[in-house]
Structure formats: structure tokens, C-alpha cells
């Protein structure tokens, strides 16, 4: 029996062992070059949980031969920053501060951190699941490069699971592996935890053992942990199912746990466009008003604003055509690149452009297909609505 936590055993020690984020750490990609050339700068990792933010920070510090200080913005404050600044540094070794959940730092705390990052006394690596544009002050954000990390693909999750079972010297069949990949939803940390729990409790990785381990695990609401994401997921899915009772229940759990009301409200704004869209255009207006209300009022009174918004969104008719249509268009952009725009709808600010046909034949209220030639006939919304 292995006594060391499985997550610790599997944590990559270098880029060669790192799984995922090939757009950042693949050969000749920006983070790969920065790490290999020891060109370390302040940066922010933005992405979902369990995709390697902490691991990347540790690899960077190791490659740079720097002193790494790890803090969580949930519990850390100015005094913790001050201790790092004042800690002995006889060899003038670079100090890297890894600040998890950086969006939890309030403006005053970020203001305090700013001059040390600006002067180079500290190299900051922030990690967040939230859009840093909303939660990180502009002066600090401008001194950091933001790298977007993606959730792990099924293939990448499979590779991590294979490593885990190899370390544990245990077998897992395809059915159980597929179930685990689906349940973890791109979160390596969650998959590893479920494997660890199942092996500890049942000694195997049968699908029944994995399911029982998941049901029997003691879950508590932790702003950095699994229950944080489970509860917001349940809240969203309850509104999607048009179940206001369940939505308000999960909302009450988040409020009781002290969840950031802006985090909840921001998810509601996204939901209004993603799941309701043209079925009720007023949903986006109300969701935005809820966000403004909780920003202005705060706890405890803003709980009523959140509840009103949740009930309204849950009871609204649902239509995902905006989300599906945009994603389909984005796939075509990714697949075909910058296809030539039809001449008649091109801008023609100069005489030469007009002479070569820019804007020729343009009709303001035409019913003609205005997509590039290769995409003629595409119906991103009409066809999707029929599904």
C-alpha cells in the first residue's frame, strides 16, 4: 500500500511529464520557450480546476532555480506578502509568489502587492478560475501576461488515469475508465481523488467501487475545492431544468457558505444568453440588473436579489440557439480561417477600392446570402433551432 497521496505521486516534475495545455507548453509554444530560456515574468493562469495551474507554477520555479512561495488568496493577506518580501535572500535568488484564487484578493490587497511586482521584487504567478479582467485591478493585470488553460480532453484524462493505475499497480476496465473520464469532466484532480478513494475503500477500480467512493466521500463547501464547483453546477443545471425550488436551494447553500455574490451573479448573466437567449431577451437585462445590485449592495441584503434572479431565470423558456449557433460559426472560423469576404459587403473608403469592385452591388436590405463563397447556405441558427 502506498502511503503518499496519489496526487503527490503523479504530479509532474517537468514539462516532459506534464499532460495537457499543448497550446502553451508544446515545443516552441510561449510557456515552453519562457521556461526553457529561463525568461520568467509575472503571469496569470486562467482556467478551470484541475488542469495544472499549480503544477506549472512549480515547474517554472524549479527550472528558474527560484524560491517559490505558495499562498491562497482565500486565507492570505498583506502580512503574508510582507513576510515573503522580508524573508532572507542572501543569494539574491528570484522570489516567485504563486497566488492561488488571485481574484479573491480585494482591491486594497492587490494595490499592496502591485509595487513589489512592478519593481521586480516579486515575480507573480496568479491562478484563477474567474476572468481576471473582472477581478484583477488594471495596473496589476497590465504587468502580467494572461495564459488561458483549457480543461483536459478525454485523451489527456485517459493518459493521467493510465499513469495512476500504473503507479497503484491495479487494473481498470474500459467501462470504468470511460465513466471516470465523463464524471471528472476535464478535472485531473477530481479523477485522481476518485481513484484514490476507490482503491483505499474497496481495493479496486470497478465502476461500482468508483460510484460508491464518490457517494461516500465527505464533501464540504470549500471555495477552492470540489464542492464549490459541484454546487454552482447544480445551481445552473437546476435553472436549466426550469426547477426554481432546486435552484433556490443550491443558491441558499452557496449564500450560507459565504460564496462571492458576484461569482453567482456572473454565472446568471452567462446563463441568460447561453440557455435562454431569444426565448426571453429580458432575461439578460434582469441578470445584468442582479449583477449590478449585488455589486452595489452586497451581503446580507443582496441574497434577495440573487433569489429573484434565480427564480426568474429558472421559470423562463429555454433556447440554446445563440450558444449553439455561435459555437458552430466559431468551428467554421477555426476550420476555414479567414475566408474571402464577398466583394459587395466590403468597405470601400478609397477610389481604387471602388474601382476594383469593393462594395459594388451592395443593397441595404438584401435577402442574399452574405457568407463567404465556401460557406454559402450555412444556417447557424435556423437549422439548430429545428434540432
Helices and strands as residue ranges (DSSP letters): H 6-10, H 22-25, H 30-36, E 43-46, H 53-64, E 67-72, H 78-86, E 95-100, G 102-104, H 107-119, E 123-128, H 132-135, H 138-141, E 145-148, H 154-168, H 174-184, H 188-202, H 207-216, H 226-240, H 244-256, H 261-271, I 272-276, G 277-279, H 282-297, H 302-315, H 321-336, G 343-345, H 351-355, G 373-375, H 382-386
